[in-house]
Amino acid sequence: MSQQGNKKTMIGLVASDKMTKTVVVEVTRKMRHAVYHKYIQRRTRYKAHDANDECQVGDRVLIEECRPLSKDKRWRVKRIIERAV
């Protein structure tokens, strides 16, 4: 019996779509610097599964956590929030 809890979701920009059925999504977050107390931006890049190959570079997408699909792909594109111009 498998237990399904709440899956993590993140919003990010598609940075690369050169792979088949895979996109690289860049998620930006703001954090406070430990010493200088200024807010700085940190980015993390995730490989996400795009089953229909419909994402393009610059799209804003919602990704959700899933089972491991390959060596470093553990996210899937849930929906495209905003298309690139």
C-alpha positions in Angstrom: 0.0 0.0 0.0 1.5 3.3 -1.0 0.9 6.5 0.9 0.5 9.7 -1.0 1.1 12.9 1.0 1.2 16.4 -0.1 3.7 16.9 -3.0 6.0 19.9 -3.1 5.3 22.5 -5.8 7.5 25.3 -7.1 7.2 28.1 -9.7 10.1 28.8 -12.0 11.2 29.8 -15.5 12.2 27.3 -18.2 15.9 27.8 -18.9 16.4 25.1 -21.4 14.3 22.8 -23.6 16.9 21.1 -25.7 16.3 17.6 -24.3 13.4 15.5 -25.4 10.6 15.3 -22.8 12.8 17.2 -20.3 13.1 20.9 -19.4 15.4 22.7 -17.0 13.5 25.0 -14.7 15.2 27.7 -12.8 13.6 28.6 -9.4 14.7 31.9 -7.8 14.3 32.5 -4.1 15.3 35.4 -1.9 17.3 34.8 1.3 18.8 37.1 3.9 22.6 37.3 4.1 23.9 36.0 7.4 26.4 38.8 8.0 25.2 41.8 6.0 21.4 41.2 6.4 20.7 42.2 2.8 18.3 40.2 0.7 20.1 38.3 -2.1 18.7 36.1 -4.8 19.6 32.4 -5.0 18.7 30.2 -7.9 18.3 26.4 -8.2 17.9 24.5 -11.4 15.7 21.4 -11.6 15.2 19.0 -14.4 11.5 18.4 -14.9 9.6 15.9 -17.0 7.5 17.5 -19.8 5.6 14.6 -21.4 4.2 16.5 -24.4 7.2 18.7 -25.2 5.1 21.8 -25.0 7.3 24.1 -22.8 9.6 26.7 -24.4 12.4 28.8 -23.0 11.0 31.7 -21.0 7.7 30.0 -20.0 6.7 30.3 -16.3 5.7 26.8 -15.1 4.5 25.1 -12.0 6.5 21.9 -11.2 5.6 19.2 -8.7 7.6 16.6 -7.0 7.3 13.0 -8.3 9.1 9.7 -8.1 12.7 9.5 -9.6 12.3 9.4 -13.4 16.0 9.3 -14.2 19.4 9.9 -12.5 18.6 13.6 -11.7 15.0 14.1 -12.8 12.6 14.1 -9.8 10.1 16.8 -10.9 7.3 17.0 -13.5 5.7 20.0 -15.1 2.2 20.3 -13.7 1.0 23.3 -15.8 2.3 26.3 -17.8 1.3 29.4 -15.9 2.5 32.0 -18.5 3.9 31.6 -22.0 7.0 33.4 -23.2 6.4 36.4 -25.4 
